[in-house]
Amino acid sequence: MNYRLLARHLGVVSWLIGVTMVFSLPWAFPAFGQTEHFEHTGFWALVDSIVICGLIGLALRLAGRRAEGTLYRKEAMAIVGLSWILATILGALPYLLSRTSIGETADGTKIHMNVADSLFESQSGFSTTGATVLTNVEDPQLVQRCILFWRSGTHFLGGLGIIVLFVAVLGQGSSGKALMRAEMPGPSKEGTHNRMQHTAWAFAGIYLLLNAMLTILLKLEGPWTAQGTMSWFDALCHAFGTIATGGFSTHNRSVGYYNSSAVDSTLIVFMILSGSNFALLYSVCIGKPIRLLRDVEFRTYICWIAGVTILIVAVGTIFYDDFDEADQLTPAQEVSAAVRYGMFNIVSIMTTTGFTTDDFDRWNQLARSILFLSMFVGACAGSTSGSIKIIRHILFLKILRREVEQAYHPTVVRHLRLGDEVISDPEVRKNVLVYFGMVFFIFMLSWLLIVGMEEDATWTSQGMSIENKLVDVASAVISTFSNIGPGLGTVGATKTYAVFNWKSKLILTLVMMLGRVEIFSVLVLFLPSFWRNR
């Protein structure tokens, strides 16, 4: 292992995170319209965090100043895994130093974030999960506005991947290919420009363009919301959360706070775009949209969203007890509302964004079951979404069909096909099956650990039945592993992860990281043989 080379690259990652924090500083001032008084604690917490990032980056760069040699696959995997660990730690500093509160007790005493809370929130942002321990993000006394913007900023930085942005900004020559392959989740079939820096720039350009377009659209749609306006602060934060498929909102009710069909429709479109392969979106930008339409994964992705939405609406998802006008709705209006809320929440879950407009814990059991199973299916490879990508499900089903056929017809030779493309690489079959096996193992192990460590009082104290524990923990694990955010029951659409103890939060923090990057880029860090010299 080339340790000097690792140190040099990690130093740049540390600086990149520190520079990103600078953009949160202006929101501490009243002139930007989000706070009545200068947020002294939050401002200096960010300044201190920037200084710490700078010093750590400097120390790592000095340690790697004499680095020699080539960045091979081994070093690339180490850089990716360690970068996400480093980002989680550095990203947690503003929460800790500003003494951000996850809530307050009945007598008004603030409950400040501890180390586990801060690491959880930081990793949730960078991994674009959107799970949170903050129970009231609307109160500036609990969460200062500049810290809240940093929270959404972690979505922006983690959305396309720290390493992809790293390659785009600095360029790494031939080593950029190894870095991007190790970081980008899912076996992307596209995105094969000759120079990886050009690919990274293309992806980053599309990412920035989508963020800018959505920010402007949300600001323009402000007058059509329930509040009659939307600030630039809210527009930016929700754009970051949408394009990164993250889901952090500036309101406790998430997007449901705006109660606007215009906002809902706009976010649905951009969530679907963000869940698409960025290489295919690049093809559209250069005037070759036919590649998008011909792509098997994209077509399956769109059909899957449409099919699950129709199924959810058909089995009856929406309960109208939350609406004052419920008794006055005509059948046509009921169907319209069911389509609106059903489609938004399905798209949000399937793109692993995690925004909510309705409490899906009030949906019937069949609808909730379909929603739970949908958490195991992500969007397209080469996108900002998490979970198991559509392409892996397609390959898995094709492999399964071939294996069943060979059980009764062993002499048959049938190649794997994706559309008109023949996949002859025997490693694909092994990698897909191993990946599904690893996902199942991680899910089961995490589920058992949290069930064993979490006290029954977590449920009984909220007036919930202890019988819900198994399902609730299972939904929490798959929701964090799939980088979705909200789960069912105690971590449902209107609840947070604050109720879990610190041990469970640390486990879920690791689970979020495993779900965001290629699993092996993190797991190899725990193998002693990985760190030995060649």
N, C-alpha and C positions, 0 to 999 in steps of 0.2 A: 504493500500500500504506500503510495506516494503522499506522505503526510504534509509536506510543504505545499504541494499543489492543492491539497484540500484546504489548507489554511488560507491560501491566497484567494481562492474562489469564495470561501465562506466570509472572508472580510468584505468583499464586494456586496454580498447579500445583506450583511449587517448595515452597510452604508445605504443600500437601497431602501431598507425599512426605515432608517432614520430620516432620510430625505422625504419619504412619503408622509411622515408625521408632521412635517412642516406645514402641509396644507390644512391641517386641523387647527392650527394656532389662530387664524383670523376669527374663527367662530367664537372665540372667548371674549370678543369685544362687542359692546352694545351696538356699535355702528353697523354690524352685519344683521341686526334685527332679530336675533334669536334669544338674546338675554338682556335683561334690564340693567344688570351690573356686570362689571368686568369679572370674569371667572378666574380669580387669582390662583386658586388651587389647581384647577385643571390646566391652565396655561403653563404654570411652572412645572407641573408634573410632566407635561409633554416636552418642555425644554430639557428637563433633566433626562428624560428618556432618549431624546435626540443625542445629547452629549454622551450618554452611556453607549448608544449604538455606534457613535463615532469612535469612541475609545476602543471598544471591542473590535470594531472593524480595523482600526489602525494596528492594534496588537496582532490580529490575525494576518494582516498584510505584511507586517514586519517579520512574523514567524515564517511566512512563505515567500520572502523576497528573493531567496536563492533557489526557488523551485525550478526543477528541470524535468524533462521527460514529457511524454504524451499523456493526454487524458484518455485513458481506456475505459471500457465499460464498467470495470470494478470501481474506479474512482468516480465515474459519473453517477453510479448508483449511490455511492457514499455521499456525494455532494447533495444529491436530491433529498435523501433521507435526513441528513444532518441539517440541511437548509430549512426543512419544515420544523424540525425540533428547535433550531435557533430562532426562527420566526415566531414560533409559539411563545418562547420565553421572552423575547424582546417585545412582542406585541402585548404581553400581559403587563408590562411596566406601567403604562399610563393608568390602567385600572387600579393597580396597587398604590402608586404614588399619589394619585388624586383622591384616594379613599372613597372610591365609588361605592354606592350602597345598592345591594340587591333588593332592598325593601326596608320596612320599618315595623316595629312591634306595635301592639295595640296602644301602648303609652307614648308612641312617637319616637322611640329610640331607633336610631339608624343601625341597620345590619350591614357592616362594611364587607366588601369582597375579600375573601382570604386567598391564599395562593392557588388552591384548587379551583376556586371560582374564576380567578383571573386567567389561569391557563386554559380552562374550559372555554371561556368567552373568546379568548384570543384564537385558539385553534378553530372554534366554530366560525369565526370570521374568515380566517385565512383559507380554511377548507371549504368555504362557502356552504356551510351546513345551515346556519341560521338558528340553531338551537340556542337558547339563552337562559341565564340564571337571573336576569333582571326582571323584577315583577312590575316595575312602574318606570318606563322610560320617558314618560311625559313630564315628570317632575324634575326641574333643573336642580332642586336641592338634593336629589338622590343621584341623578346622572347629569353632569354638566354637559352643555351643548357641544363644546369642543371635543369632549371625550366620546360623545355619541357620534360625532362625525368621524372620529378615528375608528370607531366600531364599524361603521359602514365602509370606511377607507380600507379596512382589512379585507373586505369583500372585493373591492376594486383590485387590490394588489394580488390577492390569491385567485381571482377569477380565471384568468388565462394561465396562471401558474407563475410563480416567482422566477423559475428557471427560464421559461419562455421569454418573459420580459427581460431577463438578464442577458439572454442570447441576442435579443432584438436590439438592446441598447448598446452593448459592448461588442458583441460578436465574438465567437470562439473558434472560428475556422472549422476544421474537421471535428474538433471536440464538441462543437455545438450540436452535431447530429446525435452524439452519445447522450448529451444532457437532455435534449428534447425527447428522445426515445424513452429515457428512464423516467421522465416526469409526466409526459402526456398520458392520461389514463385512457385505456381502450386501444385495441389494435386498429388504428386508423388506416384505411386503405388508400386514402387520398393524401394530399399534403406532401407531395414528393418533389419539391423544387430542387434543383441541383445544389443550390447553396442554402444551408439551413438558416443562415441569418436572414436571407430574403424571405423564407417561409415565416420565420418569427416576426419579421416586420409586417408581413401581410396580415398575419393573425392579429397582431397588436393594433394595426391600423383599423381593421374591421371592428375590433373590440372597442376602440376609442370612438369610432364613428357611431356605433350603435348606442353607446353611452350618451354621446352628445345629442343624437336625434331624440332619444327617449326623454332626456332631461327637458329639452325644449317643448316637446309635445305635452308632457305632464304639467309644465308651467302654464302652457296655453289652455289646458283643460281645467285649470283651477276653478274658474267661474262656474263650471258645471258640476262641482262637487257639493256635498251637503254643507260644507263650510263656506263655499263661495270663493275660495282662494286656495292657492298652494304656493308656499314659499320656495325660493331657490334651494334652500336647505333641504326641504322635504323632497323636492324634485330630484336633486342630486343623489340623496341617500337611497331613494327608491329605484333610481336608475342603476346605481351601483349594485343594489340587491337583486335586480332583475337580470341584467346582462351577465352578471357573475353567477346567476341561478343560486343566489345565497338566501335571501329572505329576511334579512334584518330590516325592521321598520322603525320609524320614529314615533309610532303610536302603539298603544297597548292592544288595540283591536286590529292591528296590521292594516291591510288595504281596506278592510271593511269600515274603517274610520271615515273614509271619504264617501261611501255609499253612492258611487257614481258608476253608471254603466259605461260611460265613455272611458274612464280610467281603467275599469276592469277589462274592456275590450282591447284597449291599447296594450296593457300589460300581457294579455293572452298572446297577442301577436308577437311581442318581443320575447316572451318566454319561449315560445316555439322556435323563433329564430336563434335564440341563445342555446337551445338544445340541439341545434343542427350542426353538422360538421363544418367547421370554419373554412376548411379547404374547399368545400362545395360552395359556400357563400362567396369565397374569393372568385370561384369560377363564374358566379352570377355577376360579380362586380366587373369582370373583364369581358362580359358579353357572351358567356357560354352557359346560359341557364339550363340547357338541355341535360347537362351533367347532373344537376340537382334532381331533375325529374326522373332520370334513368337510374338513379342510385337505389339499390335494393333496400339498404338500411333506412334511407330517408322515407321511402314509400311505406315501409313497414311502420316506421315511427309515427307518421301521420295517420295511418289506418288504425294503429293501436290506440292513439289518443281519441279518435272519433268513435271507435268501437266501445271503449270503456266508458266514455261520456254518455253514449246512448244507453248502455247497460245500466249505468248508475241512475240516470233520469228515469228509465223504465221501471226500475224496482222501487222507485219512490224514495228519494234522498231527503227532500227538504221538509222540515217541520216549520209551520208558520207561527208558532207560539211567540216568537221573538218580534213579530211585526204587529204594530197597532192596527194596520189596515187589513190584517189577515182575513177577517170574516167577510171583508168586502171584495176580495179578489175573485174575479171570474175564473172559470176553468182555463181560459186562454192565458190569463195573467199568471196563474199558478204554473202552467207549463213554461211560460217565458222566464219566470223567476227560477224554476228548477233548472232550466238550461243554463241560465246565467251563472248561478252559484255553483251548479254541478260542474259545468265546463271549467270555470276558473279554478276551482280547487283540484280537479283532476289534472289539468295542465300543470298547475303549480306543484303537485306531488310528483307527476311523471317526469317533469324536467328537473326535479329535485330543488326547486326554488324555495318552497315552503311558505309563501305568502298565503294568507287566508282571508276570506270574505264572509265565512259562515262557520259556525261551530259544528264540524262534521261528527262530533261525539253525539249529537242529537239525531243523526241519521239512523235508519234502521240497521239491524244486525247484518243483513246481507250486504247492504251498501258499504258498511264499515269493513266487512271482510274483503270485499273487492278492493277497497282502498288500501287495506293492509297488504294484500298480495301485490298491488301495483307498486309498492315501495321497493320491491325486489327488481323492478325493471327501470332502467334509466333511459336517457335519450341517446343521441348518436355519439360515436367515437369522434374525437377531435373537437368536442364541444366543451363548454364550461361546466356541464352537469356531472353529477356523481352516479352512484349505484352501478349495477351491472349493465353495461351498454347493450343496446339493441343488437349490435352486430354479434356479440358473444352469445346472445340467446338464439339468434338465427343459426350460427355455427353449431351450437350445442344440439339443437333440434335436428339438424341435418346429420350430425355425427350419430345421434341416438337412432335415427331412422336407419342409417346404414348398418349400425351394429345389430339392430333387430333383424334386418333383412339377411345379414350374414349368419345369423343363428340358424336359419333353416336353409340358407343357400350359400355355404361357405366359399364356393368357387367364384362367386360374383365379384367383379371388380368395378366399383363405382366411385368416380372422383367427386370430391366436394365442389359444388358450384355456387357462386354468388352472382346471379344474373347470368351474363355471358362469360364470366371469368371463372376459370378452373383453378382451384387451389390444390396444388400438388405437394406442398410442403408438409411432410409428415409431422413436423414439430407443431403445426397448428392444432392438430387433434389433441396432442398431449397437453399443450399449453391451455387450451380451452377447458379440458376436463380437470386439469390440476387447479385452474383458477376457481372453478365452481366448487371443487373440493375444499380449497382454502377458505372460500367465503362461508361455506357451511360450517367448517371447523371453528372459524373465528366467531361466527354468530352464536353457535352453541356454547362455546367456552365463555364468552362475554356474558351471555344470558345466564348461565349457571352461576358465575361469579357474583353478578349483581343480585340475583335472587337470594343467594346465600348471605351476602353482606348487607343488604338493605333491610332495615327493621320493618316489621309489620305496621309500626306506628306511622310510617310514611303514608299509609293508606287510611288507617283508622282515624288519624288526627284530622283528615279532610272529610270525614264522614263517608268514606268509600269502603266497599267490602274488600276484605283481604283476598277474596276469591279472584279479584281483578289483578292481583299482583303478577301472575305469570304472563298474562296477555300484555299488561302495561309495560313490563320490563322488556318483553320481546319486541314490542313496538318501539320502545326507546332505543334498543340496540340497533334494529334494522334502520330506524330513522336517522340515527347518527352515522351508522356505517354507510348508508346510501346518501349522506349529506343532504337530507331533506329538512330536518329541524323538528317540526311538530309531529307527535305520534298520536297515540290513543290514550284515553283515561287520564291518569295523573300527569301526563306530559302532552295532553291534547292541544287543540288549536287555541284555547283560551288560557292555557296554563304554561308553566315554565319548568325547567329542570332544577330550580332552586331547592325543591323538597328532598332531593337525593343527598346522601352524605358525601363527604369528600373523597372517600375511596371509590365510590361509584362514578363520581365526576371524573376522576383521573383515568379510570378504565374507559369511559366514554370519550375522553379526550384522545386517547390512543386509537380508539376505534374510528373516530372521525378522520384521523390522519391516515390510517390504513385504507379508508374508503376513498380518500381524495387522490392519493398517488397510486401508482402501481404497487400492489401489496408487497412484492418482493423487495422493492427499494427501501422499505422500512424493516421488514423482517430480517434481511441479511445483516442489519446492524447488530443483531443479537447473537450472531454466530462468531465465536472466537477465531475460527479459521479465516473468516472474511478479512480480518485485520492483519493477518500475517503478510510478510513480504512475499513477493513472487518467488 
